[in-house]
Amino acid sequence: MQNQAIFDSARLIELQLRSAEGVKAVKVRFPSDEEWTGRQRSRKVIIKQLGRGVSETTIPHGERADEELLRKIRASEGGAEFDAFEAARLLEELAFVEVDDVTPAAEGYRVALRVPGGTVAVVLRVPSAKDVFEYRRFFARVLDLPFEKQEMTVNLNAAGNLFTKLVQNTEGYEGSKVPVIHQAVAIRAAIDALDAGFAEDSAANF
């Protein structure tokens, strides 16, 4: 069932940011799936083990990729200038998506997501064991570095490919167009729900 659109990735968006110079505004288009994927790929996540089960996660120089992307998606030349750190804050606003609820649906799960503008939802079929294995294999690449560090690179295409395979229905999206950054969160939520159900079944078996 397609309801009135809450999220339309094709429309222009006006963002505002409070700064020392006052409120700065900029009109942007929503980044394409390719741009979101490129941004994520360029953001190397560094995980440092601090001992006793404690770790620290950082994204060095991630704001540089956001500054470049903001320049690409600006709707017009001129206007307020934004430094790399301000660009990062604006991109995080555009990237906002959280799981509101996951409920069983016919042969799958309905994942409700909170996004800028309201709540949308997608209905996904239950992924197979092979689907989950291949998703986890390609979604994140982890390299071991010296000094108890790891570098992780995220590939949103892995989530996008699985989403295309599993999606049954969308709610609240204009033209059923679900951005890949939303797809990734929905896929993760569905797999987490599947894992939780598997754990319950295993406990009941024993």
N, C-alpha and C positions, 0 to 999 in steps of 0.2 A: 504494500500500500504506500503510495507516494503522497505525503502530506505537503502543505504549503512550505515552500523553501525557507529554511532558517539559515542555511549556509550556502553561499554562492561564490565559488572560487573565481568567477569571471568578473565580478564587480570591483570597482575601485574602492579602496579603503582609506579613510583618513585617520592617521595615527597622531596622537599628541604626546609630548614628553615634557615634563617639568625639568627645567635646568636653572643654572645660576643666572642665565640671561633672560629667564622667563619661560613661558610656555612656547614650545616650538612644535609646529605641525608639518606634516608631510602626507601627500597622497601617493599611495602605492597600489600596484596590482599584487594579487596573491601569487607567490612563487609557484612555478611549474613543478611537476614531479621531478623532472630532471634537475632543476635547481635545488630542490630540497635534498635530493640524493647526493648531488655534488657537495652541498654544504656539509652534510653529515659525514661524507667520506673524508673531507678535509679536516674534520675535527677529531684529532687523535686523542683518545681518552687514555690517560696515564693512571694506572692503579699501583700505588706503592703500599707494600705490606709493612705495617708499623709494629707487628708483633702482637701476641696474645689475642689473635683473631680480629685485630683492628686494622683497617686499611683506609687509605686516603685516595680520593678520586679527583683528578683535575683535568682540564682541557686547555693546555697551554696555547696561547695565541689564537684561541677560537674566535675572538672578536674580529680578527683580521678578515676571516671569511665572511662574517656578517657585514662588515663595512663594504666589502666588494659586492655582496648580494644586494644590499640596500641601494647601491648606485644603479644596479641593473633594473630594479623593480620600481624605481621612482617614476611617477606618471608624467612629470614635467621637469624641465631644467629650472635652475634658479631656486629661490626660496631658502629656507633655513639649512644650515650646514650641521651635520652630525658627525662626531668623531667615532672611532671604532667601538668604544664602550657604549656610547649612546645607541649605535646601530645594533649592538648585541641585545640591548634591552628591547628595542623595537621588534627585532626578529623573534625574540622569545615570546613576545605578545602575539605575533602572528602564528607561532608554532604551538600555542597553547591548546592542549587536548588532554582530557582526563577521563578515565572510566567512571561512569556514574552508576552502572549496574550491569550485571550479566545474568540473564535468565534463560531457562530452557525454551527452545522453540522447536518446531517440527523438524526433526532430524538434525538439530544443531543448537545454536545459541543466538540470542538477541543481545547485542552489545550496545548499551546506551552510552553516548559520549557527550561530555560537556565541551563545547567549543565556543569561540567568540560569537556571540549572538544568541546562544541558547543550547538546547539539547537535541542531538540527532541520534540516529541509531542505524545499525547494520545487522542483518541476519546472515549468519554464516553456517554452512554445513560443518559437521564434525570432521576435523582433519584426520587422515589416516596416520598410522604409525610412521609410514614412509614419508608422508607430508611433513610431520613434525621433525623427523630426523634430518631431512634435507633442508628445512628452514633453519634449524639450529646450526647446521654445518656451514651454511653460506651467509647467515645474517651477521655474524660477528667473527672477525679474524683477530686472534690474540697472539702477540709476539712476546716472548720472555726477554727482558732487558737486564743489564747488570744492576746491582744494588737493590735487589728485591723489588724490581719494577716490572710491570707488564704494560704493553701498548695495545689498545683495542681499537679496531676500526669497524664501524657499523655500515652494513650494506642494506639500504632500504629496499633495494630491488628484490631481495629475497622475500620480504614481507609483501611487497606488491604482487609478486608472481603468485604467492599462495592465496592472497586475498582474491585475485581474479579467478582462481580456481574454485574457491569456496563460497563466494558471495551469492546469496539468493535474493536479497532485497535490501533496499536502503530507504531511510525515512529522514526527511528534512533537508535533503541535498537537492539543489537545483540541477535538473537533468541527470540525477543519480551520480553526479561526478564527485567521488570521494577522493580527496587528496591523499597521496601516498603517506604523508606524515600521520594522517588519521588512520589509514589502513594498517600501519605498523602497530599502533596502539590497540586496535581492534583484534588483530591476529594474536598479539601477546595475551590479551584478556581471554580469548577463546581457548588458547592452549593452556593457560593457567587454570581455567575452569575444567578442562579435560583432565589435567593432572590431578586436580583436587578430587574429581570423581573417581579416578583410577586408584588413588590412595584410599578412599573410602571402601571401594570394592575389595582391595587387597586386605584391608583390616577385617572386613566381614568374612573373607575366605579363611582367615586364620584365627 
